[in-house]
Amino acid sequence: MNVSEIKILLCRQLGESVVLGETAGLQPSLTVPVEQILPVCQFLYANEQTYFDYLACLTGIDNGVDVGTMEVVYHLYSIPYHSHLTLRVVVARNQPNQKLPCVPSVCSVWRTANWHEREVFDLLGIEFAGHPDLRRILLPADWEGYPLRKDYTHQEKYHGITVAY
């Protein structure tokens, strides 16, 4: 199935609001509303026409302060059908002293999402609701900020040690 056929299947099964848009190009993707990402992933995994049984990558993108959004991008693969699919979720970027952006966890669908989601949380500050163990994975637990955000300012010292950057 191609991306357009998958979009039609999703809309037919889960409702018209399940897909916001489709992008073309070398790596076509479907943009899904944040509240629909878990049902969409569950459907794509469980449906025998699609059976996306492998989450190859889950990553985050900071679109910058001017744009005011962040994204979570899911790269899915169906081993039996040899097909790829990219899903995108766009969330509002938080302002200082506001709650972090939050996306439902897909760990219940693909266990590999566990570490991917922890990495996105650690480096970009996007929370994943329902994650079984959401804590930093690469940086110390008391690290300040999220280093892959475009407005991140490096700490000068960490526990008395000069931070190199």
C-alpha positions in Angstrom: 0.0 0.0 0.0 1.2 3.5 -0.7 0.8 6.5 1.6 -2.4 7.7 -0.1 -4.0 4.3 0.2 -3.0 4.1 3.9 -4.5 7.5 4.4 -7.8 6.4 2.9 -7.8 3.2 5.0 -7.1 5.2 8.2 -9.8 7.7 7.5 -12.3 5.0 6.7 -11.5 3.0 9.9 -10.8 5.8 12.4 -12.6 8.9 11.0 -11.8 11.8 8.7 -10.0 13.7 11.5 -7.3 11.1 11.9 -5.0 12.5 9.2 -4.3 16.2 8.8 -2.2 16.1 5.8 0.0 14.2 3.4 3.4 15.3 2.2 5.0 14.1 -1.1 8.6 13.7 -2.0 11.3 11.2 -1.4 9.9 10.3 2.0 6.1 10.9 2.0 4.5 11.2 5.4 1.1 11.5 7.1 0.5 14.2 9.7 -1.7 13.0 12.5 -3.3 15.0 15.3 -1.5 14.5 18.6 -4.6 12.9 20.3 -4.9 10.3 17.4 -1.3 9.1 17.2 -1.8 6.1 19.6 -5.0 4.8 17.9 -3.4 5.3 14.5 -0.3 3.3 15.5 -2.4 0.6 17.1 -4.4 0.3 13.9 -1.4 0.2 11.6 0.2 -2.5 13.7 -2.9 -4.7 14.2 -4.4 -4.4 10.7 -3.4 -7.3 8.5 -3.4 -5.1 5.3 -0.7 -2.8 6.8 1.0 -4.7 9.6 3.7 -2.1 10.5 5.5 -4.4 12.9 8.7 -2.4 13.3 9.3 1.1 14.6 12.6 1.8 12.9 13.0 5.3 14.4 11.2 7.9 16.5 12.7 11.3 16.7 11.9 14.8 17.6 12.4 18.1 15.7 12.5 21.6 17.1 11.1 24.0 14.5 12.3 27.0 16.4 10.9 29.7 18.6 9.7 31.7 15.6 7.6 28.9 14.3 6.5 27.9 17.8 6.2 24.1 17.1 8.0 20.9 17.7 7.4 17.5 15.9 7.7 13.9 16.7 8.4 11.8 13.6 7.8 8.0 13.5 9.5 5.8 10.9 7.5 2.6 10.5 8.4 -0.5 8.6 6.3 -3.6 7.7 8.7 -6.6 7.4 6.3 -8.9 5.6 5.2 -6.3 3.1 8.5 -4.5 2.8 6.8 -1.1 3.1 7.8 2.1 4.8 5.6 4.8 6.4 6.4 8.0 8.1 4.0 9.7 10.6 4.3 13.2 12.0 2.8 14.8 15.0 3.1 18.6 15.5 2.8 20.1 19.0 3.0 23.6 20.3 6.4 24.6 21.7 6.3 25.5 25.4 7.4 28.9 26.7 9.7 29.2 29.7 8.0 28.1 32.9 5.2 26.4 31.0 4.5 22.6 30.9 6.5 20.7 28.4 4.7 19.6 25.2 3.1 16.1 25.6 2.5 13.3 23.1 0.9 9.9 23.9 3.5 7.1 24.2 3.5 4.3 21.7 5.4 1.9 23.9 2.3 -0.3 24.2 2.5 -0.9 20.4 6.3 -1.2 19.9 8.6 -1.8 22.8 11.5 -0.1 21.0 9.6 3.2 21.5 10.7 3.1 25.1 14.3 4.3 24.5 13.4 6.4 21.5 10.9 8.4 23.5 13.3 8.7 26.4 15.9 10.2 24.1 13.4 12.7 22.6 12.4 13.7 26.2 16.0 14.0 27.3 17.3 16.1 24.4 14.2 18.1 23.3 11.9 18.1 26.3 8.8 16.5 24.8 7.0 14.3 27.3 5.3 11.1 26.4 2.1 10.4 28.4 1.8 6.8 29.5 5.4 6.0 29.1 6.5 3.4 31.7 9.8 5.0 32.7 10.2 8.5 31.3 13.5 9.8 32.6 16.7 11.1 31.1 18.7 8.4 29.1 21.8 10.2 27.9 22.2 13.2 30.3 22.4 13.2 34.1 19.1 13.4 35.9 19.9 16.9 37.2 20.9 18.4 33.8 19.4 21.8 33.1 17.5 22.2 29.8 17.2 20.3 26.6 20.3 20.5 24.4 18.7 19.9 21.0 16.3 22.8 21.3 17.3 25.7 19.1 17.2 28.2 22.0 19.2 26.0 24.4 22.0 27.9 26.3 24.8 25.7 27.5 25.6 25.5 31.2 28.9 27.0 32.1 29.5 24.6 35.0 28.1 21.3 36.1 28.9 20.2 39.6 31.9 22.5 39.6 33.2 21.2 36.3 33.6 23.5 33.3 31.3 22.2 30.6 33.1 22.1 27.2 31.1 23.0 24.1 
